[in-house]
Amino acid sequence: MSATLVTPHTEAQAPALAPREQETLRHIAAGRTYLQTARHMGLSTHTVDAYLRRIRAKLNITNTAELTRMAIALGL
C-alpha cells in the first residue's frame, strides 16, 4: 500500500496573483483586518474586499483560513 503525498501549491502551480493581490493576501494572512490592510495600503476597505474576492476566485478558496494556508504555501 502506497501513501499519497500532498504537496503545497507553489507559485508555478497557482494562478498568477497581481502584486497588489499578493500584498493584500500577505496582510490578511498576517492577521490584519480589512480596515488595517486598507489603511496600510492606502486603499478603501471596498478595494481590499474586491482584491480578496478576486484572489478567492483565482485560487478557488471560500474562506479566510484557506487564504491564510495558501499564503503560507506560496511563501507570502
Phi, psi and omega per residue, in radians:
M1 nan 2.228 -3.127
S2 -1.838 2.529 3.122
A3 -1.570 2.458 3.095
T4 -1.632 2.185 3.127
L5 -1.593 2.370 3.077
V6 -1.816 2.121 3.139
T7 -1.855 2.528 3.113
P8 -1.180 2.689 3.079
H9 -1.135 2.507 3.017
T10 -1.842 2.961 3.133
E11 -1.026 -0.592 -3.138
A12 -1.186 -0.525 -3.109
Q13 -1.509 -0.496 -3.073
A14 -1.480 2.622 3.051
P15 -1.041 2.554 -3.106
A16 -1.127 2.283 3.051
L17 -1.809 2.414 3.079
A18 -1.128 2.711 -3.137
P19 -0.940 -0.725 3.134
R20 -1.206 -0.577 3.058
E21 -1.142 -0.747 3.101
Q22 -1.068 -0.777 3.139
E23 -1.089 -0.762 3.106
T24 -1.055 -0.795 3.139
L25 -1.075 -0.704 3.097
R26 -1.040 -0.770 -3.130
H27 -1.115 -0.819 -3.116
I28 -1.135 -0.732 3.137
A29 -1.149 -0.441 3.111
A30 -1.414 -0.027 3.077
G31 1.677 0.149 3.131
R32 -1.367 2.614 3.094
T33 -1.380 2.977 3.071
Y34 -1.028 -0.743 -3.117
L35 -1.129 -0.788 3.113
Q36 -1.090 -0.741 3.122
T37 -1.098 -0.800 -3.124
A38 -1.059 -0.812 -3.134
R39 -1.105 -0.735 -3.127
H40 -1.140 -0.647 -3.088
M41 -1.593 -0.108 -3.120
G42 1.269 0.646 -3.095
L43 -2.150 3.015 2.978
S44 -1.542 2.806 3.087
T45 -1.131 -0.481 3.105
H46 -1.153 -0.654 3.118
T47 -1.210 -0.725 3.074
V48 -1.028 -0.789 3.118
D49 -1.060 -0.722 3.131
A50 -1.112 -0.763 3.094
Y51 -1.035 -0.783 -3.109
L52 -1.177 -0.610 3.055
R53 -1.097 -0.746 3.127
R54 -1.138 -0.722 3.122
I55 -1.080 -0.822 3.130
R56 -1.027 -0.718 3.136
A57 -1.146 -0.790 -3.124
K58 -1.114 -0.671 -3.070
L59 -1.695 0.004 -3.134
N60 0.962 0.909 -3.105
I61 -2.105 2.503 -3.069
T62 -1.955 -0.189 -3.091
N63 -2.509 2.908 -3.061
T64 -1.171 -0.602 3.114
A65 -1.061 -0.748 3.108
E66 -1.183 -0.644 3.068
L67 -1.028 -0.782 3.139
T68 -1.101 -0.790 3.117
R69 -1.038 -0.752 -3.139
M70 -1.160 -0.684 3.108
A71 -1.044 -0.731 3.111
I72 -1.137 -0.787 -3.129
A73 -1.096 -0.567 3.139
L74 -1.476 -0.093 3.136
G75 1.345 0.412 3.133
L76 -1.545 nan nan
